[in-house]
């Protein structure tokens, strides 16, 4: 039996928690399905999402189970260095809040390629739409693989079996309710993830005897040199976790968070001010995550190194969070920790599938119909087509994930390296012109293609660098070479602005004018449904809290029951506040005496 499976005295309890959670999400999808009256609702929630709903969804889609597997493996080996990745995410969210989030909402688009068409034209839109779909499939497969590693480590299942089973569950759930269901489940999953990860960090510190003892244990185990925030180039392979590595990570993540590709996160919010608040919430939550998520794998290095090294994975360190969870969480909460892992990956995958379906249906399918002189579907048929493409993308994700798992078992590369390479070699070259295009107006329609092509030259060279130079390029060299070539390529196109057609220059002017024009919610969207969002999500939060409370009756110590009560109370208190607030609004609106006097005069 697997070393961690042996630690479960009654695994069926954990399975029940996971199964109930999946049914809970399906129920949420069914409820919020009623909010979908047209394709606009299905892909961007009718632009009626509240800032806290959109902000929590933006936060949840900014990471996946990879945080608790690949990134946890980095924390196990290099300690605080992994925080650089998430602090770069925080800076990205801050730039969202200060500048870009309101612009993204004010573009008034449904999909990312629509934004690209408004800025650069149809040709660039089509190229990006196809590449965008491929990149999303690759990312989603890595997210699913990260989740499979965790579940395999906890329950001892074969990784391929976990991939197929969980993949099917995610696909079924993701196609159920559209953007409303995606954001609603993201919120609830965020509400569960926050307290369970806070609890994990606390239990680790408590196990070691406090914060001072935590740092003392690091020194006593001779890990101070490994756990430095910034390291010498010779300390880790590929000169990772140096100042240059950190700078490259900030460049990649900050640009990635503030491109047209990232605009979709704010399409659903009501207006620019709400978008700004949503981004601020994302920054706050990401800061909290950066501070607490990597204490457990570092603790595992101190306390459970033998258990981790005995795990049959190509990168045993990537199961460090799983080991800490099994050893420290109260009986009944291991399943909830797995639920939190589900939350991290499913939030990224369901939104990814929804986005991919939107790109195919809104950007690729109409062009296909025009080429072959077909009549595009509309209404309910178009929504069904979107769901069909979601299923197809889900199947492809499962197949890709199985492929990655086989590659990982045959070699020594882990999920962390895959994620870094994918971001540096594919996402960054495509993102550079999508970032600069928001700031620089006077470029021709082919500027994005030229810039991305320039950045892809070093990117392609990096892929074969080991064969060419007997030494692969470092992550930072890949990022900076792509960045410099992409930026130079973009700036060179400015010289050709005068050759641009009148239609293109007028199109660019309209794009920037619309992007800077505030949303008039009452005129452009209509009535809000804030109190419905509060009431429904409040009720679901209370129900989730009550379910967690059931685990209080399991055989645990008094201290363990207090831990369970903390998680349940956190979720339940938010639910009660939401329900109370929604009722206050319902009472206040009908008895507005000032409005009543105006209507009677």
Secondary structure, 3 states (H helix, E strand, C coil): CCCCHHHCCCHHHHHHHHHHHHHHHHHHHHHHHHHCCCHHHHHHHHHCECHHHHHHHHHHCCCCHHHHCHHHHHHHHHHHHHHHHHHHHHHHHHHHHHHHHHHHHHCCCCCHHHHHHHHHCHHHHHHHHHHHHHHHHHHHHHHHHHHHHHHHHHHCCCHHHHHHHHHHHHHHHHCCCHHHHHHHHHHHHHHHHHHHHHHHHHHHHHHHCCHHHHHHHHHHCCCCCCCCCCCCCCCCHHHCCCHHHHHHHHHHHHHHHCCHHHHHHHCCECCHHHHHHHHHHHHHHHHHHHHHCCHHHHHHHHHCHHHHHCCCCCCHHHHHHHHHHHHHCCCCHHHHHHHHHHHHHHHHHHHHHHHHHHHHHHHHHHHHHHHCCCCCCCHHHHHHHHHHHHHHHHHHHHHHHHHHHHHHHHCCCCHHHHHHHHHHHHHHHHHHHHHHCCCCCCCCCCHHHHHHHHHHHHHHHHHCHHHHHCCCCCHHHHHHHHHHHHHHHHHHHHHHHHHCCHHHHHHHHHHHHHHCCCCCHHHHCCCCCHHHHHHHHHHHHHHHHHHHHHHHHCCCCHHHHHHHHHHHHHHHHHHHHHHHHHHHHHHHHHCCHHHHHHHHC
